[in-house]
């Protein structure tokens, strides 16, 4: 099934689950953390985190080799 924007319902569900998880974890989470919490494949987590970041809904910061993702505050650009 596809929504008005041509996006698959499964894609919307995964993105929504990631956003809800990040809202609960204000300090942020790594891809590995998200993978474990949501029980989805690492590449799936990575893909949708990239999409959400491109949409401006989340941001990340590099910590060593890891990326820490969190919800973007309204005043961050």
Order of alpha helices (4+ residues) and beta strands (2+ residues): alpha-alpha-alpha-beta-beta
